[in-house]
Amino acid sequence: MGLSKKIVIVNAILLFLVSISISFYGVFTFYNTEVDNTAYSMRENVSSGREIIDLWLDNKLAAINAGATVYPLMSKLDAFKISAKQTGQGAGFDNVFFSLKNNVIYSLKGGERAWAPGSPWMEKATVQGYISEPIYGTTLKKMVIQLSQKAKTADGNDAVLGAAIGLEDINSIVSENKPIGEGLKFIVSKSGVIISHANLGLTNKVISDVYPALSMSMVSALADEKKLDEVLIDSLEYVVTADRISKTGWFIVAIENKGLLFSTINSLIIKTVVISILLIIISILLLACLVNYLLSGLLRVNDALVDIAKGEGDLTVRIDILSKDEVGQLASNFNHFVAKIQEVIINVHDVSLEVAKKAQISKLSSELTSKDLTSQQDEITMVATAITQMSTATDEIASNAEITAKDAESAVGLSTSTRIISESSQQSMTLLISKIAEAKNVIGVLNSKNEEINSIVSVIQGIAEQTNLLALNAAIEAARAGEMGRGFAVVADEVRVLSQRTHASTEEITKTLADLQGISHMAVEAMIGCDKSVSSAELETKKVTKAFLDIDTSIKRISDMAVHIATAAEEQTAVTSEINSNSESISEISLSLQQKSISAAEDAIHLDRLAIVLTEKVREFKLHE
């Protein structure tokens, strides 16, 4: 998209936004003003209707009041009739009636009749005057409103003068006071009954039945607050307002179709929008022409640049300077810029030829270097392979030496543990020999003690036998003594029994000691055999301990030799690893040099190609006339 189009579009958008904003603001202001004016007109129209009806009712009440004023001056019925007739004709009443004494009522069109309780004009009449709700007049056979006022007769009794007016009179007044549009006006009582309506069929009907969207609370609020509201009637939007008739408490209601009421405003809004759009289009066309004229110099500069870019690259072309404004300065600067570019391209052409020569030389040098490095890399690879094999063999020797050293260390540990166990066994056997000797001594002492016990038992046995003989002799002597010796006989029996038990016990002890002495002899013999066996085992244990000492010494020598071998192998492995690492470093350096040489060769080839491309690109420009 060209610069001129962008400028036109941006200015068109700004112009459109400004125009639309101004138009909408004007339309909005005009709309609000017209709405306010329409609301004011509707309110004034309703107020005017209310004032007309108030004035009309005041005139009717004044006529009743005038009749009531002359009422006390008359005393005969004919005079009352004449006055009532004059009142009816002067005020335009459909019927005039007045009360007489003895609860009698006289009507111009109904004659004389008895007063019927419940007549509102009689019961609610006041000195100031009373106006009833619409009722059905039995005399007139139609819907009427009644007006009445209290009065005094000539003899000072209370009386009432009343009149009836058909609702068609009110309809004519309302119809004469037309609404501002094509809407309608009607009067509704404070109880919600329609008193007057353009459609006579709706008279005496409840307003909420005729217009569900209207309620008496809404009508009362509109009258009190002096405002308009919107309602839906038969799916159409209507504007409604109301005013209160002060004399009766009735309401005059005005309804206007919103679409028809504001049709003029809507038409004017549409015209305003259309005119604004036409003005915007015309302004955009004029702006486009002006921008194209002002930017014509830029177009010449653009054409020259396009010719340089897409044509033969003629850098000798120059633009004629036709003006001294910013566009002319742009053309002059363009000529200077092209001259600079021409000079730069000429220098680039010379440099590209020199770069092409240097690239060929660098390419040949890189190829030779790459071949030499390839040969060096092969030799380094062979050396690295031999070093790797030697390193592997050294690692195996070192590993075997380490295993041998570890096995020797394990053998030394096992030999030492076995030797320690053998020495412990030898010590245990020496201790066992000493314990056996002690046991032999104890058994000898036990045998001597057994013999002593035997001698003591023999003495106890002899004493028991003697005690038994003494007890027998005592029993014999007690028997000889008779009754006197009976107690001694009992004691002698007890002593004899005790001596017998002692003798039996000593025999058992003797027998037990004999068994114990036999067991002691057997234990002595067993101890003697055990002593011989332990002495022999002690000698063998000493021999084993000496053998393990010799084994321990030999294994330590083997372990020391394995450690020396492992250390030498590790040192050789370290040297081999270092040589291998150096070989790998040399190989990596050689490989890196080879890769760099190859990369240099490739760069030289690429540089040669770039020089060719650069030369070809430079040839696209026309540098000389």
Residue pairs with C-beta under 8 A, 6 or more apart in sequence:
3 295
3 298
4 288
4 291
4 292
4 295
7 291
7 295
8 284
8 287
8 288
8 291
11 284
11 287
11 291
12 280
12 283
12 284
12 287
15 280
15 283
15 284
15 287
16 280
19 276
19 279
19 280
20 276
22 276
23 272
23 273
23 276
26 272
27 269
27 272
27 273
30 265
30 268
30 269
31 265
31 269
34 262
34 264
34 265
35 262
35 265
38 180
38 239
38 261
38 262
39 227
39 228
39 241
41 180
42 179
42 180
42 228
42 239
42 241
42 254
42 256
43 226
43 228
43 241
43 243
45 177
45 179
45 180
45 185
45 254
46 185
46 241
46 242
46 243
46 252
46 253
46 254
47 243
48 177
49 174
49 177
49 185
49 243
49 252
49 254
50 243
50 244
50 245
50 252
52 173
52 176
52 177
53 170
53 173
53 174
53 187
53 245
53 250
53 252
54 245
54 246
54 247
56 173
57 131
57 245
57 247
57 248
58 247
59 91
60 91
60 93
60 147
60 163
60 165
61 129
61 131
61 147
61 149
61 247
63 87
63 90
63 91
63 93
63 163
64 87
64 91
64 129
64 147
64 148
64 149
64 161
64 162
64 163
65 129
65 149
66 87
67 83
67 84
67 87
67 96
67 151
67 161
68 149
68 150
68 151
68 161
69 151
70 83
71 80
71 83
71 98
71 151
71 152
71 153
71 159
71 161
72 151
72 152
72 153
72 154
73 154
74 80
74 83
74 154
75 153
75 154
75 155
77 100
77 106
80 98
80 100
80 106
81 106
81 108
84 96
84 97
84 98
84 106
84 108
84 161
85 96
85 108
87 93
87 96
87 161
87 163
88 94
88 95
88 96
88 108
88 163
91 163
92 165
92 169
93 147
93 163
93 164
93 165
94 109
94 137
94 140
94 144
94 163
94 164
94 165
94 166
94 169
95 107
95 108
95 109
95 110
95 137
95 139
95 140
95 144
95 163
95 164
96 107
96 108
96 161
96 162
96 163
96 164
97 105
97 106
97 107
97 108
97 110
97 121
97 161
97 162
97 163
97 164
98 105
98 106
98 151
98 159
98 160
98 161
98 162
99 105
99 106
99 115
99 122
99 159
99 160
99 161
100 106
100 112
100 159
101 153
101 157
103 114
103 115
104 112
104 113
104 114
104 115
105 112
105 113
105 114
105 115
105 116
105 119
105 122
106 112
106 113
107 113
107 139
109 139
109 140
110 139
115 122
117 123
120 130
120 132
120 133
120 135
120 146
121 130
121 132
121 146
121 147
121 148
121 160
121 162
122 148
122 160
122 162
124 130
124 132
124 148
125 148
125 149
125 150
125 160
125 162
126 149
126 150
127 149
127 150
128 149
129 147
129 148
129 149
130 146
130 147
130 148
130 149
131 145
131 146
131 147
131 247
131 248
132 145
132 146
132 147
132 148
133 145
133 189
133 191
133 193
134 143
134 144
134 145
134 167
134 189
134 193
134 195
134 203
134 204
135 143
135 144
135 145
135 146
136 142
136 143
136 144
137 143
137 144
137 146
137 164
137 166
139 164
140 164
140 166
142 166
142 167
143 166
143 167
143 203
143 204
144 164
144 165
144 166
144 167
145 164
145 165
145 167
145 170
145 195
146 162
146 163
146 164
147 162
147 163
147 164
147 165
148 160
148 161
148 162
148 163
149 160
149 161
149 162
150 158
150 159
150 160
151 158
151 159
151 160
151 161
152 158
152 159
153 159
167 195
167 196
167 203
168 200
170 187
170 195
170 196
171 196
171 197
171 198
171 200
171 203
173 196
174 185
174 186
174 187
174 196
174 198
174 252
175 198
177 185
178 185
179 185
179 254
179 256
180 256
180 261
181 256
181 257
181 260
181 261
182 256
182 257
182 260
183 238
183 254
183 255
183 256
183 257
183 261
184 197
184 198
184 254
184 255
185 198
185 252
185 253
185 254
185 255
186 194
186 195
186 196
186 197
186 198
186 202
186 252
186 253
187 194
187 195
187 196
187 197
187 245
187 250
187 251
187 252
187 253
188 194
188 195
188 207
188 216
188 219
188 250
188 251
188 253
189 195
189 248
189 249
189 250
189 251
190 216
190 248
190 249
190 250
190 251
191 216
192 206
192 207
192 208
192 216
193 204
193 205
193 206
193 207
194 202
194 203
194 204
194 205
194 206
194 207
194 210
195 203
195 204
195 250
196 203
197 203
202 210
207 214
207 215
207 216
207 219
207 253
208 214
208 215
208 216
211 231
211 233
211 255
213 231
213 232
213 233
214 231
214 240
214 253
218 229
219 242
219 251
219 253
220 242
220 244
220 251
222 228
222 229
222 240
222 241
222 242
223 242
223 243
223 244
223 251
224 244
226 243
227 241
228 239
228 240
228 241
229 239
229 240
229 241
230 237
230 238
230 239
230 240
230 258
231 237
231 238
231 240
232 238
233 255
236 257
236 258
236 259
237 257
237 258
237 259
238 255
238 256
238 257
238 258
239 255
239 256
239 258
239 261
240 253
240 254
240 255
240 256
241 253
241 254
242 251
242 252
242 253
242 254
243 251
243 252
244 250
244 251
245 251
245 252
294 327
295 327
296 327
297 322
297 323
297 325
297 327
297 328
297 330
297 331
298 327
298 330
300 319
300 331
301 319
301 327
301 330
301 331
301 334
304 317
304 319
304 334
305 334
307 314
307 317
308 314
308 315
308 317
308 338
312 620
312 622
313 620
313 621
313 622
314 621
314 622
315 338
315 341
315 342
315 345
315 621
315 622
315 623
316 342
316 622
316 623
316 624
316 625
317 338
318 335
318 338
319 331
319 334
319 335
320 331
321 328
321 331
321 332
321 335
322 328
322 331
342 621
342 623
345 618
345 621
345 623
346 623
348 614
348 618
349 615
349 618
349 619
349 623
352 611
352 614
352 615
352 618
353 611
353 615
355 607
355 610
355 611
355 614
356 608
356 611
356 612
356 615
358 607
359 604
359 605
359 607
359 608
359 611
360 604
360 608
362 600
362 603
362 604
362 607
363 601
363 604
363 605
363 608
366 597
366 598
366 600
366 601
366 604
367 601
369 593
369 597
369 600
370 594
370 597
370 598
370 601
373 590
373 593
373 594
373 597
374 594
376 590
377 587
377 590
377 591
377 594
380 583
380 586
380 587
380 590
381 587
383 583
384 580
384 583
384 584
384 587
387 576
387 579
387 580
387 583
388 580
390 576
391 573
391 576
391 577
391 580
394 569
394 572
394 573
394 576
395 573
397 565
397 569
397 572
398 566
398 569
398 570
398 572
398 573
401 562
401 563
401 565
401 566
401 569
402 562
402 566
404 558
404 562
404 565
404 566
405 559
405 562
405 563
405 565
405 566
408 555
408 556
408 558
408 559
408 562
409 559
411 555
411 559
412 552
412 555
412 556
412 559
415 548
415 551
415 552
415 555
416 552
418 548
419 545
419 548
419 549
419 552
422 541
422 544
422 545
422 548
423 545
425 541
426 538
426 541
426 542
426 545
429 534
429 537
429 538
429 541
430 538
432 534
433 531
433 534
433 535
433 538
436 527
436 530
436 531
436 534
437 531
439 523
439 527
440 524
440 527
440 528
440 531
443 520
443 523
443 524
443 527
444 524
446 516
446 520
447 517
447 520
447 521
450 513
450 516
450 517
450 520
453 509
453 513
454 510
454 513
457 506
457 509
457 510
457 513
458 510
460 502
460 506
461 503
461 506
461 507
461 510
463 502
464 499
464 500
464 502
464 503
464 506
465 499
465 503
467 495
467 496
467 498
467 499
467 502
468 496
468 499
468 500
468 503
470 495
471 492
471 493
471 495
471 496
471 499
472 492
472 496
474 488
474 489
474 491
474 492
474 495
475 489
475 492
475 493
475 496
477 485
477 488
478 485
478 486
478 487
478 488
478 489
478 492
479 485
479 489
481 488
